[in-house]
Amino acid sequence: MLRYSIKRIMLASVTLFVILSLTFILVKYLPANTIPIDLLMEEGFDVDEWEKLYGFNQPVWEQYVLWVRNVFTRWDWGVSMQMRRGVGAFEVLMTNMPTTIRLNLIAFFISMPLGFALGILAALRKNKPLDHVISFFVMLFISIPSFVIVTLLMYYLGYKLGLFPIQYPPSNVSVELMYRGMVIPVLALSFGPIAGLTRYTRAELTEVLTSEFLLLARTKGLNKRQSVLRHALRNSMVPLVGIVIGNLVGIIGGSVIIERIYGVVGVGEVFLKALETFDYNVIMVTLAFYTSIGLIATLLVDISYGIVDPRIRMGARK
């Protein structure tokens, strides 16, 4: 397991490097103006001096070599040239990261227990009225995109009922208003994962409950509760591990649009603004963040299979 984990970490590192390298080259070839408008309007502004200062007058491959050297030797991702001129791109990311991480983790720890519980309940009550009700709402929330959900929540809970702010409050407000402002984005981030996990849990547990080995366990004297807890849940968890970790990545990815709609100043909002203004260095550091999350999730999925079911031998040779 240790050898396999080291191999997967090295492969993930190489994958991250290749993705960022290709992104750097492609972004550099975009036909965009990197000089802020206010500087262009200043009298006596020297464009050549600006490009020389940030290395834009050099060939792309030389810019790439310099960027790689700065990142690996000094952890220097460059500075923001548009959003927060002169501030380090990594600092821009870290300033806005706590908000994104907080919202996504709250949504994750709410959606996972509820998804499991509703899926187990639906499987144990298969083809009963409760199962039909749960299945109806599962299909409903799977079909509706998260940006539609957050818009409806803003309209009804924020505008119509006035229970919560219709936009994410700034950092200098009271603690009570800050917590109220987190409700709508957390709900919007939670509904989809709850529905998805409920569906998969119901499907996997239903299949296990009708399997022959569970019938054998019942004939040996285990009651229904014991057979479900000791055998059915454990066996149905193996394929669900990847879905749980994948949901975390999906929540973080989906928060980009939700942050823009609800006005949350997080990593997603920074990423979209960087794309709009062609702030190259901020684009690179935020892409590194999202790519790393996805690769780490894939690594955890592979390793977790062997933890959930010890019979699985990762990377074993025949």
Buried (B, 14 or more C-beta within 10 A) or exposed (E): EEEBBEEBBEEBEEBBBEBBEEBBEEBBEEEEEBBBEEEEEEEEEEEEEBBEEBEBBBEEEEBBEEBBEEBEEEEBBBBBBBBBEEBBBBBBBEBBBEBBBEBBBBBBEBBBEBBBBBBBBBBBBBEEEEBEEBBEBBEEBBEBEBBEBBBEBBEEBBEEEEEBBBEBBEEEEEEEEBEBBBBBBBBBBBBBBBBBBBBBBBBBBBBBBEBEEBEEBEEEEBEEEEBBEEBBBEBBBBBBBBBBBBBBBBBBBBBBBBBBBBBBBBBBBBBBBBBEBBBBBBBBBBBBBBBBBBBBBBBBBBBBBBEBEEEEEBEEEE
